[in-house]
């Protein structure tokens, strides 16, 4: 979208922001209220309904009615698909306002919200909308006097809890395949960034989804999220967020109805650059882009750069130079390359990691301080550490901010050992010109996704998810439907 800084500011001043839950196809303002603060300038952005157990009960009841007696699970798959395609078209028509909402509520540059996040959301609903009638059941060959059918049936009511860093993309990754399978959904967005999800629910109603098919309850995780996790009438819970909160959802399932829980959790992703990387300049540029994109607020961020000692100084210097040149500023300025962290409390947590790394002996090459204080926003200078000890907290713990830890190695076995020396297993990168090395290293690294000579690439045809304490199950691709369906066997004696 070709718009100036002033254009976006004017649009923001006229933007109507939602504030009510969407339950059973209608706005619902039950519960208390909380204030969403924009990390752009620290100012109040909107008052939003603060849902608790009562609102979650209403939403789950609406989803249960819609599943048990409503038309959605009983529609022909192609008809469900057409509804998802209509929703994708409506999102396209409101793309600018939705991107602006995301930028205001969580701080990412509006150009990234428009060109990347909204593109991903639109593509997700279109991809699953087009997939609904392409799926087939099975009829295994059995004895001549029997007939066996293996069918996939929608699991029922899905609870989805999503974070603030990609509030629409990650909601789409849960909601679209669940709806395509014929399930109904109760979505709980992050209290930091609920506004775009509330608008998404309104657009779903406009697209013709029946009442109760997609409900959105805004509220705090320890209250609304917990109520959803403990609810006896939720059949599946899908969560993206921290590993610590993921553990809570597993406990909630055990304490309630043993619902299946699908988790996409934290990461401390290694990015390995070998001396034979086909283009060291591009590898360094991609490493810098990967850690500073979205303010480093990504589970897949390549926050551990593992670089061969023979090229470490050259690569690190190039990343430091890029970090210092990065344009950090107002998310509504199209020239901004890195916006604000989601809030002051999160900025303080990230700075805590920075200070601990300095105390532990890591060398701060650039950044490490709050900037643009006069704006009132939560901005951090892009930060690079080298001489990071492998066993230090900076090498182990997820920072979830624009902070890079550089570690060196001398041989391939050491690189793989460093890459796997973490509780996480979400993603990794490998840079090498040798095809055999690429295969060996990607097989040896315990991660759900390994990028070779690139980072953060892919499309909806491939699954996404983690190993170890980065979670289970997969988003994206046809594999995501496995989370929202039950396999049933019917055996007939002829």
Steps between C-alpha positions, in 0.01 A plus 500: 500500500643835392440725802710759679566537870245780512245283314530225763475747789183651351356155444580403859320807636182394318526126568203345683633235737284217637462444872243224554524122495341328202283213627237312300534746212432809714696753700503430872640739757478281810769491765717794595724704274871558450702756308709409199806725495684566174872425525551763230460786748388349830155652469164327555369359176163341586284368781429132448263255669682290759353154480502248780354156563143621435583637155700190413200287605275699268742471209555127547126441529445690175774299330352175633152583368647598164686171482234265636194640325616778266563477128878553491625141555224371273572723203655350191875559530495717188241727659713541812787579271306772323425663836870505585577650161240771559669575831836525326352749254357712782836500675653622175257790483592601857867418469625852567287553810584156639871561442470835672323338795776240537768768481331717761431219746834315492754738347620339178559723194173551317664405170595161649148460637351581160743321270588196713250435780183579304629322193557191715150522649329541162702217348419274795124536467519463122722193520275316744189626323625338181604182682170409666358292214834348397525266799391139467420217740631145470347165416763235569474170316358233728333162456238472220215493748607810697535871438732721706480878506754730665364852532632823649236683696519845663605475863247751632561823693851638467649745748780706347729725703742712300774753584554864415806485273307389188144547625328430167742260332502261795126533549456407135727199533266363770161624388512429125580124514263450793215661306595316183471171691148593613582594860380804689746729679540716807803725450674675790747761370774653712394782729782703342354472150130402497366766264586342165356163607173663606472661158577166334203343679270776377620442143432127539138578583482732200642220282204280595643273767202391713468630857723321746745368241772754585488670839765734642535569872753763602653480844803418708672165462489394866123555504344457154775273368484283808121476478527385140770246585295354787168500318333160490330572168812597302619201300838630383721784619751654258754738650792709378708672765759438768610159617410592858138574406489189281565292811199661665276393212617141533406514869162652411430211264591246767281679755198516268394272215840382368453719193777477245741793530708612204790727586728727300737636760828685546822479307869579518572436137859442383619648171820324388732671253774276364815626324376369164172695514422594139470871579630622837366851445150365439530263796594790730224722359243225547620434855455869581160515334387185681580621851374856454187428292186545709724650772639152562162403646482162329537146629696416185733802517859385431612628837807275522748564219746209486783606271828327416791665680683563172226735377348612831653847508403578140141379543447662839639834382259495205202433730606774742525745210150409385365528855639850538353607166154356568223761504316464832200723547130568475322187372278724287797637305545293181877550521517334844674162496454409867217625717419489870503203733150408609507689830708649778487187713631288213771758425608479865520119477715517187728759663529262795643237263741759359629604842538137609702423186737790571542381858573147374790626286352514151630788289239756399585604145209736441164603643381377835315816599159657480471769233242757386397549861344835414229327294363313801530179300691182584794506260826306534814545294586190293740304719790266420715305746803290415736298720188331638570195715307191381362429848396858576142615536523703179592184310221296661200719576248650262532881510220574252654827394756645257799349679751279316742262675807409290684177581790346310601142414795330334349191337167364382445263792545789742252710302234227515562447872459873565186511287341220701615632840159646581167385635333642189463354153294733285722614212858527377703628207805358320718684248721278285577440133540126556181302439619203705580726796161665471326162517710368787465811713128547438439137598714533813338816634196436719262762362166500325626720216853535362571766239800454271662811351194706598289576807127542571406378153210273405132497414180329606588171330750413776427431869633708787558398860758395755682218669610462863365783718399701193177304488311244297265482204527705184348819364474571127460248219253212488673360811331770710165330439623202702464713813134576436368163383436157647567183303201263507485142373170355376498124434205353311413136458338467158 
